[in-house]
Amino acid sequence: MPIEYLPILILIVVAAIFAVIALAVPAVFGPRRATKARLEPYESGMLPYTDARRRFPVQYYVIAVLFILFDIEVIFLYPWAVILRQLKLFGLIEMGIFLLILLVGFAYAWRKDALEW
């Protein structure tokens, strides 16, 4: 393994150790008494009078997927902006094509009323 990957490996190991500790400490030191109030499904102690599960319109999921999609694509702009001077005209044209494809996708979503409630 190249030495350049050592900091990433250390970060992964530290994160894994932290996650295990964060899950193990409450399990070991937390209270274990199971009372009637703790076994109830709601914190308020009131008995449920309706089903807690409701249907969400599909539109919420469409908006969420579009947000994630465009948000991730915009994240690709940051590394490009950092090395723009090294890429010169080729990088500018390549990112212009990328932004054009992004704009076409946004226009398509807008035209199909995917952004409307």
C-alpha positions in Angstrom: 0.0 0.0 0.0 1.4 3.4 -0.9 2.4 5.6 2.0 0.1 8.4 0.6 -3.0 6.4 1.7 -1.8 6.1 5.3 -3.7 9.2 6.6 -6.9 7.9 5.0 -6.5 4.5 6.6 -5.8 6.2 10.0 -9.0 8.3 9.6 -11.1 5.2 8.8 -9.7 3.3 11.8 -10.2 6.3 14.2 -13.8 6.7 12.9 -14.5 3.0 13.3 -13.1 3.0 16.9 -15.2 6.1 17.7 -18.4 4.5 16.3 -17.8 1.4 18.4 -17.2 3.4 21.5 -20.2 5.5 20.9 -22.4 2.4 20.6 -20.8 0.4 23.4 -20.7 3.0 26.2 -24.5 3.5 26.5 -25.0 -0.2 26.2 -22.6 -0.9 29.1 -23.3 2.0 31.4 -26.9 2.8 30.6 -29.9 1.9 32.8 -31.5 -1.5 32.1 -34.8 -1.2 34.0 -37.7 -1.9 31.8 -40.7 -0.1 33.2 -44.3 0.0 31.9 -43.8 3.7 30.8 -40.7 2.8 28.8 -42.3 0.0 27.0 -45.1 2.2 25.7 -44.8 3.2 22.0 -45.0 7.0 22.6 -43.0 9.2 25.0 -46.1 11.2 26.1 -47.6 8.1 27.7 -50.9 8.6 25.9 -52.3 5.6 24.1 -52.4 6.0 20.3 -55.8 6.8 18.8 -54.8 6.6 15.1 -52.3 4.8 13.1 -48.9 6.7 13.2 -48.1 5.7 9.6 -49.4 8.1 6.9 -48.9 8.0 3.2 -46.7 10.7 1.8 -47.3 12.0 -1.7 -44.8 10.7 -4.2 -43.9 14.4 -5.0 -41.9 14.6 -1.8 -39.7 11.8 -2.9 -39.3 13.4 -6.4 -38.2 16.7 -4.9 -35.8 15.0 -2.5 -34.2 12.9 -5.3 -33.9 16.0 -7.5 -32.4 18.0 -4.7 -29.8 15.3 -4.0 -29.0 14.9 -7.6 -28.4 18.6 -8.3 -26.7 19.1 -5.0 -24.1 16.4 -5.8 -23.6 17.8 -9.2 -22.9 21.3 -7.8 -20.4 19.7 -5.5 -18.4 18.8 -8.6 -17.9 22.5 -9.3 -15.7 23.1 -6.2 -12.7 21.0 -7.2 -13.0 22.3 -10.8 -12.9 25.9 -9.5 -9.7 25.2 -7.5 -7.7 23.9 -10.5 -9.3 26.0 -13.2 -6.0 27.8 -14.0 -4.2 24.5 -14.5 -6.9 23.1 -16.8 -7.0 26.3 -19.0 -9.4 26.3 -22.0 -10.0 22.5 -22.0 -11.3 22.5 -18.4 -13.4 25.5 -19.1 -15.1 23.9 -22.1 -15.5 20.6 -20.3 -17.2 22.3 -17.4 -19.3 24.3 -19.7 -20.6 21.1 -21.3 -21.2 19.7 -17.8 -23.2 22.8 -16.8 -25.1 22.7 -20.0 -26.1 19.1 -19.3 -27.1 20.1 -15.8 -29.1 23.0 -17.1 -30.9 20.8 -19.7 -31.8 18.4 -16.8 -33.1 21.2 -14.7 -35.2 22.6 -17.6 -36.6 19.1 -18.2 -37.6 18.7 -14.6 -39.1 22.2 -14.6 -41.0 21.5 -17.8 -42.4 18.2 -16.5 -43.6 20.1 -13.4 -41.5 18.0 -11.1 -40.8 21.1 -9.0 -44.4 22.0 -8.5 -46.5 20.9 -5.5 
